[in-house]
Amino acid sequence: MNEKHEQYRFNTKLIHSTAGGGAYGAVNVPIYQTSTFAFRSAEHGAKFFAGEIEGYMYTRIGNPTVKALEDSIAGLENGFGGIATSSGLGAVTTVCMALLEQRTHVVSTASVYGPSRGLLEDQLARFGVEATFVDTSDVGNVEKALRANTRMVYIETPSNPAMQVTDLRAVAALAKARGSVFVVDNTFATPYLQRPLDLGADVVLHSVTKFINGHADVVGGMIVTRDEALYRRVRPLMVNLGCCMDPHQAFLVLRGLKTLAVRLDRAQQNAMTIACWLERHPKVAWVHHLGLESHPQHELAKKQMSGFGSVFSFELKGGVEAGRRLMDNVRLATLAVSLGGVETLIEHPASMTHAGMSRESRIAAGITDGLVRYSTGIEDVEDLVADLEQALAVA
């Protein structure tokens, strides 16, 4: 982010760190939809490839539109630099492959995003990387899982979809003492509600597909590192993997980013109203929403976050079958995976987003067979409640 924006508050940064650029005084960052960039001379091109000068030569390596997004999100996270990727999982893969190697070990949240766990558990295991998954809401579990060869602690908080919260300051202290890199997936909270780098993390990840873009029309990821040394380790791996973000993707995310705070304010207000209503409903067994006093990490969430977000999970007393009937009978909420858009989405993690996990692992991670995940949008909350009410009557 341009230094002139550092003095401003969050919403002002959102607007002014994503604006302008180009030769013609454009109010918005232009789309540099080009694969390659011309050199002034052969010597000029040689200096680029030798690393003697900085600039743009090929969009897989860097692009002005993408750089504008990288700088904006890095500034919002108070980090050194951003690295945009073609998907959220591309960001996870890049970080893990850059910072882990054969015979190293990672400790991670048990209820982490299903494909992230699959990457560590199934794919990187083939190359000699070991992973231990624990309930990281109990910091003691993290401490017990650490080994001499632990090189990374990878936390998702709030976790998807169990909505567990991990004490970032406490885990940061453990990771630092062990010399491990501390990585946090901040997708659910966004830098608007939580800034892990300020709490001791070394690397922050985002699926910008979700809240940061906010319109269910882009797939993308972002990595932000605390310092230059980590940035220099991670960025070359993204370039070599080829999972760069397209400039048109970056343009759309920049557009969505401007309204992050106003969208999230409305959505989390709706979510709180619905969660309170569901918690009182006779057909509902439990509700996991960070804003409810019944949530076991409610006080921790209040301490390290500036809001409770708009995603929560719940289960009906009728279990899996009742949840299935609920999802088949909602008329306003859309039955679909993903989250963080302006529209309300509902899904069944056990058979959808986390279907790749064994049932034993899912249950241990708090992802029960009947758990329903609800990503609240910005519709009128009275309509969302009425939608659930008529579907619950059937369920």
C-alpha positions as CSV (number, residue, x, y, z in Angstrom):
1,M,0.0,0.0,0.0
2,N,1.2,3.5,-0.8
3,E,2.7,5.1,2.4
4,K,0.4,8.1,2.0
5,H,-2.6,5.8,3.0
6,E,-1.1,4.4,6.2
7,Q,-2.5,7.2,8.3
8,Y,-6.1,6.5,7.4
9,R,-8.7,4.2,8.9
10,F,-9.8,0.9,7.4
11,N,-12.6,2.1,5.1
12,T,-10.6,5.0,3.8
13,K,-7.8,2.6,3.0
14,L,-10.2,0.2,1.2
15,I,-11.3,2.9,-1.2
16,H,-8.0,4.9,-1.7
17,S,-5.5,2.0,-1.8
18,T,-7.5,0.4,-4.7
19,A,-7.9,3.6,-6.8
20,G,-6.1,5.3,-9.7
21,G,-3.1,4.5,-11.8
22,G,-2.2,4.5,-15.4
23,A,-1.3,7.2,-17.9
24,Y,-4.7,8.8,-18.3
25,G,-5.8,9.7,-14.8
26,A,-8.1,6.7,-14.4
27,V,-10.1,6.7,-11.2
28,N,-9.8,2.9,-11.1
29,V,-6.8,0.7,-11.6
30,P,-6.7,-0.3,-15.3
31,I,-6.8,-3.9,-16.5
32,Y,-3.4,-4.6,-18.0
33,Q,-4.7,-7.6,-20.1
34,T,-1.4,-8.6,-21.6
35,S,0.8,-11.6,-21.4
36,T,4.1,-9.9,-22.0
37,F,5.8,-6.5,-21.8
38,A,8.2,-4.8,-24.2
39,F,11.8,-4.0,-23.3
40,R,13.4,-0.7,-24.3
41,S,16.6,-2.6,-25.5
42,A,18.3,-6.0,-25.3
43,E,20.3,-4.7,-22.3
44,H,17.2,-3.5,-20.6
45,G,15.6,-7.0,-20.9
46,A,18.8,-8.7,-19.7
47,K,18.8,-6.6,-16.6
48,F,15.2,-7.6,-15.8
49,F,16.1,-11.3,-16.0
50,A,19.3,-10.8,-14.0
51,G,17.2,-9.3,-11.2
52,E,19.1,-6.0,-11.5
53,I,16.0,-3.9,-12.0
54,E,12.3,-4.3,-11.1
55,G,9.3,-4.0,-13.4
56,Y,7.1,-6.1,-15.6
57,M,8.2,-8.6,-18.2
58,Y,5.7,-11.4,-18.2
59,T,2.3,-11.6,-16.4
60,R,3.0,-15.0,-14.8
61,I,5.9,-13.2,-13.0
62,G,4.1,-9.9,-12.3
63,N,1.4,-7.6,-13.7
64,P,0.5,-4.0,-12.7
65,T,-3.2,-4.8,-12.1
66,V,-2.3,-7.8,-9.9
67,K,0.4,-5.8,-8.1
68,A,-2.2,-3.1,-7.1
69,L,-4.3,-5.8,-5.5
70,E,-1.3,-7.4,-3.8
71,D,-0.2,-4.1,-2.3
72,S,-3.7,-3.2,-1.2
73,I,-4.3,-6.4,0.8
74,A,-0.8,-6.4,2.2
75,G,-1.4,-2.9,3.5
76,L,-4.7,-3.9,5.1
77,E,-3.0,-6.9,6.8
78,N,0.0,-4.7,7.9
79,G,2.3,-7.0,6.0
80,F,5.4,-6.6,3.9
81,G,4.0,-7.8,0.6
82,G,1.2,-9.7,-1.1
83,I,1.4,-12.6,-3.6
84,A,-1.8,-13.2,-5.6
85,T,-2.7,-16.7,-6.8
86,S,-5.3,-18.2,-9.1
87,S,-7.2,-19.7,-6.2
88,G,-7.3,-19.9,-2.5
89,L,-5.9,-23.5,-2.6
90,G,-3.2,-22.2,-4.9
91,A,-2.2,-19.9,-2.0
92,V,-2.2,-22.8,0.4
93,T,-0.2,-25.0,-2.0
94,T,2.4,-22.3,-2.7
95,V,3.1,-21.6,1.0
96,C,3.3,-25.2,2.0
97,M,5.6,-26.1,-0.9
98,A,7.8,-23.1,-0.4
99,L,8.3,-23.6,3.4
100,L,8.1,-27.4,3.9
101,E,10.4,-30.1,2.7
102,Q,11.1,-33.8,3.0
103,R,11.1,-35.1,6.6
104,T,9.5,-31.8,8.0
105,H,6.4,-31.7,10.1
106,V,3.4,-29.4,10.2
107,V,0.8,-29.0,13.0
108,S,-2.6,-27.9,11.7
109,T,-6.2,-27.2,12.8
110,A,-8.3,-30.4,12.6
111,S,-11.3,-28.6,11.1
112,V,-9.3,-26.7,8.5
113,Y,-10.8,-26.3,5.0
114,G,-11.1,-29.8,3.6
115,P,-8.9,-29.5,0.5
116,S,-6.2,-27.8,2.6
117,R,-6.1,-30.8,4.8
118,G,-6.2,-33.1,1.8
119,L,-3.2,-31.3,0.4
120,L,-1.1,-31.9,3.6
121,E,-2.5,-35.4,4.4
122,D,-2.6,-37.0,1.0
123,Q,-0.5,-35.0,-1.5
124,L,2.5,-33.6,0.4
125,A,2.7,-36.8,2.4
126,R,3.9,-38.5,-0.8
127,F,6.9,-36.2,-0.7
128,G,7.8,-37.0,2.9
129,V,6.0,-34.2,4.7
130,E,4.3,-35.2,7.9
131,A,1.1,-33.5,9.3
132,T,-0.7,-33.7,12.7
133,F,-4.2,-32.3,13.0
134,V,-5.5,-31.3,16.4
135,D,-8.2,-29.1,17.9
136,T,-6.2,-25.9,18.0
137,S,-8.8,-24.1,20.1
138,D,-7.0,-25.8,23.0
139,V,-3.5,-24.4,22.8
140,G,-2.3,-27.3,24.9
141,N,-3.0,-29.6,21.9
142,V,-0.7,-27.6,19.7
143,E,2.1,-27.7,22.3
144,K,1.8,-31.5,22.6
145,A,1.8,-32.0,18.8
146,L,5.0,-30.0,18.2
147,R,8.1,-32.1,17.3
148,A,11.8,-31.4,16.8
149,N,11.1,-31.3,13.0
150,T,8.0,-29.1,13.1
151,R,8.6,-26.4,10.6
152,M,5.1,-24.9,10.3
153,V,2.1,-24.3,12.4
154,Y,-0.9,-23.8,10.1
155,I,-4.0,-22.4,11.8
156,E,-7.4,-21.6,10.4
157,T,-9.4,-19.4,12.7
158,P,-12.4,-19.2,12.8
159,S,-12.2,-22.7,11.4
160,N,-14.3,-24.1,8.5
161,P,-17.0,-25.2,9.3
162,A,-16.8,-26.0,13.0
163,M,-16.3,-22.3,13.9
164,Q,-13.6,-22.9,16.4
165,V,-11.3,-20.0,17.4
166,T,-7.6,-20.4,18.2
167,D,-5.7,-18.0,20.4
168,L,-3.2,-16.5,17.9
169,R,-0.9,-14.8,20.4
170,A,-0.5,-18.0,22.4
171,V,0.2,-20.2,19.3
172,A,2.6,-17.5,17.9
173,A,4.7,-17.8,21.1
174,L,4.8,-21.6,20.8
175,A,5.8,-21.4,17.1
176,K,8.4,-18.8,17.7
177,A,10.0,-20.7,20.5
178,R,10.3,-23.8,18.2
179,G,11.5,-21.8,15.2
180,S,8.5,-22.8,13.2
181,V,6.7,-20.6,10.6
182,F,3.3,-19.6,11.8
183,V,0.7,-19.5,9.0
184,V,-2.9,-18.3,9.5
185,D,-5.8,-18.8,7.0
186,N,-7.7,-15.5,7.6
187,T,-10.4,-16.2,5.0
188,F,-13.4,-16.2,7.3
189,A,-12.4,-13.1,9.3
190,T,-10.7,-11.0,6.5
191,P,-8.4,-8.1,7.6
192,Y,-11.5,-6.1,8.5
193,L,-12.3,-8.4,11.5
194,Q,-8.8,-9.9,12.3
195,R,-5.2,-9.1,11.5
196,P,-3.1,-12.2,12.4
197,L,0.3,-10.5,11.6
198,D,-0.4,-8.1,14.4
199,L,-0.9,-11.0,16.7
200,G,2.3,-12.8,15.8
201,A,1.7,-14.7,12.6
202,D,4.4,-14.9,9.9
203,V,2.2,-15.5,6.9
204,V,-1.5,-14.9,6.2
205,L,-3.6,-16.7,3.6
206,H,-6.9,-15.8,2.0
207,S,-9.3,-17.3,-0.5
208,V,-10.3,-13.9,-2.0
209,T,-13.0,-15.9,-3.7
210,K,-15.0,-15.4,-0.5
211,F,-15.5,-12.1,1.4
212,I,-12.8,-10.0,-0.1
213,N,-14.3,-10.3,-3.6
214,G,-17.7,-10.8,-2.2
215,H,-19.8,-11.4,-5.4
216,A,-19.4,-15.1,-6.2
217,D,-17.9,-14.4,-9.6
218,V,-14.1,-14.8,-9.1
219,V,-11.8,-17.5,-7.8
220,G,-8.5,-16.3,-6.4
221,G,-6.1,-16.4,-3.5
222,M,-3.7,-14.1,-1.6
223,I,-0.6,-14.6,0.5
224,V,0.8,-11.9,2.7
225,T,4.1,-12.2,4.5
226,R,5.2,-10.4,7.6
227,D,8.7,-9.6,6.3
228,E,10.8,-9.5,3.1
229,A,12.8,-12.7,3.8
230,L,9.6,-14.8,3.8
231,Y,8.3,-13.0,0.7
232,R,11.5,-13.8,-1.2
233,R,11.1,-17.5,-0.3
234,V,7.5,-17.8,-1.2
235,R,7.0,-15.6,-4.4
236,P,9.4,-17.6,-6.6
237,L,7.5,-20.8,-5.9
238,M,4.2,-19.2,-7.0
239,V,5.9,-18.1,-10.2
240,N,7.4,-21.6,-10.8
241,L,4.1,-23.3,-10.0
242,G,2.4,-21.1,-12.5
243,C,-0.6,-20.4,-10.3
244,C,-0.6,-16.6,-10.9
245,M,-3.7,-14.5,-10.8
246,D,-5.1,-13.2,-14.1
247,P,-5.3,-9.4,-14.3
248,H,-9.0,-9.4,-15.0
249,Q,-9.5,-11.5,-11.8
250,A,-7.4,-8.9,-9.9
251,F,-9.5,-6.1,-11.3
252,L,-12.8,-7.7,-10.2
253,V,-11.4,-8.4,-6.7
254,L,-10.2,-4.8,-6.4
255,R,-13.7,-3.7,-7.3
256,G,-15.2,-6.0,-4.7
257,L,-12.7,-5.1,-2.0
258,K,-13.9,-1.5,-1.9
259,T,-17.2,-2.6,-0.3
260,L,-15.8,-5.3,2.0
261,A,-16.6,-3.4,5.3
262,V,-20.2,-2.3,4.4
263,R,-21.0,-5.8,3.0
264,L,-19.6,-7.6,6.0
265,D,-21.3,-5.2,8.5
266,R,-24.7,-6.0,7.0
267,A,-24.1,-9.7,6.6
268,Q,-22.8,-10.2,10.2
269,Q,-25.7,-8.2,11.6
270,N,-28.1,-10.5,9.7
271,A,-26.1,-13.6,10.9
272,M,-26.4,-12.6,14.5
273,T,-30.1,-12.1,14.3
274,I,-30.6,-15.5,12.6
275,A,-28.3,-17.4,15.0
276,C,-30.2,-16.0,18.0
277,W,-33.5,-17.0,16.5
278,L,-32.3,-20.5,15.6
279,E,-30.8,-21.0,19.1
280,R,-34.3,-20.6,20.5
281,H,-36.0,-22.8,17.9
282,P,-37.4,-26.1,19.3
283,K,-36.2,-28.1,16.3
284,V,-32.5,-26.9,16.6
285,A,-30.0,-29.0,18.6
286,W,-27.2,-26.4,18.7
287,V,-25.8,-23.3,17.0
288,H,-22.1,-22.4,16.7
289,H,-21.9,-18.7,16.1
290,L,-19.0,-16.7,17.6
291,G,-21.3,-14.0,18.8
292,L,-23.4,-16.2,21.0
293,E,-22.4,-16.5,24.6
294,S,-23.0,-20.2,24.3
295,H,-20.0,-20.5,22.0
296,P,-17.0,-21.9,23.9
297,Q,-14.5,-19.4,22.5
298,H,-16.9,-16.4,22.6
299,E,-14.7,-14.3,24.9
300,L,-11.5,-15.1,22.9
301,A,-13.3,-14.1,19.7
302,K,-14.2,-10.8,21.3
303,K,-10.6,-10.3,22.3
304,Q,-8.8,-10.9,19.0
305,M,-11.5,-10.0,16.5
306,S,-13.4,-6.8,15.8
307,G,-16.6,-8.7,14.8
308,F,-18.0,-12.2,14.7
309,G,-18.5,-12.6,10.9
310,S,-21.4,-13.9,8.9
311,V,-20.8,-17.7,8.7
312,F,-22.1,-20.1,11.3
313,S,-23.1,-23.7,11.7
314,F,-26.0,-25.5,13.3
315,E,-27.6,-28.9,13.6
316,L,-31.2,-29.9,13.8
317,K,-32.5,-32.4,16.4
318,G,-33.5,-34.7,13.6
319,G,-29.9,-35.0,12.5
320,V,-28.8,-35.7,9.0
321,E,-32.2,-36.4,7.5
322,A,-33.8,-33.3,9.0
323,G,-30.9,-31.2,7.8
324,R,-31.3,-32.6,4.3
325,R,-35.0,-31.7,4.2
326,L,-34.2,-28.2,5.5
327,M,-31.7,-27.7,2.7
328,D,-34.0,-29.1,0.0
329,N,-36.8,-26.8,1.1
330,V,-35.2,-23.4,1.5
331,R,-36.4,-21.0,-1.2
332,L,-34.2,-17.9,-0.6
333,A,-30.9,-19.4,0.6
334,T,-29.0,-21.0,-2.2
335,L,-27.8,-24.6,-1.8
336,A,-24.2,-24.2,-2.9
337,V,-20.7,-24.4,-1.6
338,S,-18.4,-21.4,-1.0
339,L,-19.3,-18.4,1.2
340,G,-18.8,-14.7,1.7
341,G,-20.9,-13.4,-1.2
342,V,-23.8,-10.9,-1.1
343,E,-26.2,-13.9,-1.4
344,T,-27.0,-16.3,1.4
345,L,-25.7,-19.9,0.9
346,I,-26.4,-23.1,2.7
347,E,-24.5,-26.4,2.4
348,H,-23.8,-29.8,4.1
349,P,-20.0,-30.1,4.7
350,A,-20.0,-33.8,5.5
351,S,-21.2,-34.7,2.0
352,M,-19.8,-31.6,0.2
353,T,-16.9,-29.4,1.1
354,H,-15.4,-31.9,3.6
355,A,-16.4,-35.2,1.9
356,G,-12.8,-36.0,1.3
357,M,-12.2,-36.5,5.0
358,S,-12.8,-39.8,6.7
359,R,-15.9,-39.9,8.9
360,E,-13.6,-40.5,11.9
361,S,-11.5,-37.4,11.1
362,R,-14.6,-35.3,10.5
363,I,-16.2,-36.2,13.8
364,A,-12.9,-35.6,15.7
365,A,-12.7,-32.2,14.1
366,G,-16.2,-31.3,15.2
367,I,-17.8,-31.7,11.8
368,T,-20.8,-33.9,12.6
369,D,-22.9,-35.7,10.0
370,G,-25.8,-33.3,10.6
371,L,-23.9,-30.1,10.6
372,V,-25.3,-27.4,8.3
373,R,-23.2,-24.4,7.3
374,Y,-24.9,-21.1,6.7
375,S,-23.2,-18.2,5.0
376,T,-25.4,-15.1,5.5
377,G,-25.8,-12.6,2.8
378,I,-27.0,-9.0,2.8
379,E,-30.7,-9.7,2.0
380,D,-33.4,-8.3,4.4
381,V,-33.1,-10.4,7.5
382,E,-36.8,-10.8,7.9
383,D,-37.0,-12.6,4.6
384,L,-34.1,-14.9,5.6
385,V,-35.8,-15.8,8.9
386,A,-39.1,-16.5,7.1
387,D,-37.3,-18.7,4.6
388,L,-35.7,-20.8,7.4
389,E,-39.0,-20.9,9.3
390,Q,-41.0,-22.4,6.4
391,A,-38.2,-24.9,5.7
392,L,-38.0,-25.9,9.3
393,A,-41.7,-26.6,9.3
394,V,-41.1,-29.3,6.7
395,A,-37.9,-30.6,8.4
